[in-house]
Amino acid sequence: MGDVASMVSDANLHFVVAKDNDDTLAGVIAELLDNSALRAAVGAANRNKVRADYDISQMLVRHLALWQGKTPTP
């Protein structure tokens, strides 16, 4: 449901690969496996994105706006 690339942090966009692109997927997995600092940085960036954009209070406000026929703000 939705667009994964719009849901992850900018630091993680490099690791979102097209469907059926096995070689690229294998490459980005290997990149993450080989670099613990990169894994930690991408993980931290994604945690920050979730806290900022997907906090329950933010989600409730956005869903309420949708139910009221308004355009929710990000």
N, C-alpha and C positions, 0 to 999 in steps of 0.2 A: 504494500500500500504506500503510495507516495514515491517521491524521488529521493533515493538514498543520498545522492550527492548534495542535495540541499539540506540534509539532516545532519551531516557530519561537519566537523571543523575543517577549515581550509587546509590545515596540516594533514588531514586524512584524504583529501581529494585525489592525491597521487595514487592512493591504494584502491580507489573505486575503479574497477575495470569493467569493460563491456561484457555483456553476456557472451558465452561461448569463446572467450579469448583466453584459452587455457595457458598459453605460453606467457602472456603478460601477467596473469594471475599467479602463476608459479614464480615469476620473477619478483613480484612485489612481496609475496609470502617469504621468499628467500631473503629479501632485503630486510624485512622485519625480524626474521629469525637470527640474522647475523649481526643485528645492531640493537643492543638492549637500550642504549640511550635514545635512539630513535623511537623505539616502542614506548618508552616512558614519556617522551615528549608528545607523541601523537595521542597517547592515552590521556595525558593531562589536558591537552587542547580539547579533546572530545568531552571530558568531564566538565570543563568550563563551559563549553557550548551547551551541553545538556542543562547545566545549572542556570544558564542565562535564558535559554529559549524554551525549555521544556519543564520548568518548575510547575508544580501542580496549580499554583495560583495563577500563573500566566496562561496555562492551558485552559483553565476555567473561564477566564476573561475572554479568551479567543473563541471558545466554543459558545459562550453566551452571545457574543457578537454575531456569530454565524446564525444561531437560532433566532436572533432578533432581526435578521436580514441585513446586518451591517457588514462592512468589510473589516475583518480583524487586522490589527497592526502587528507586525512581527516583534 
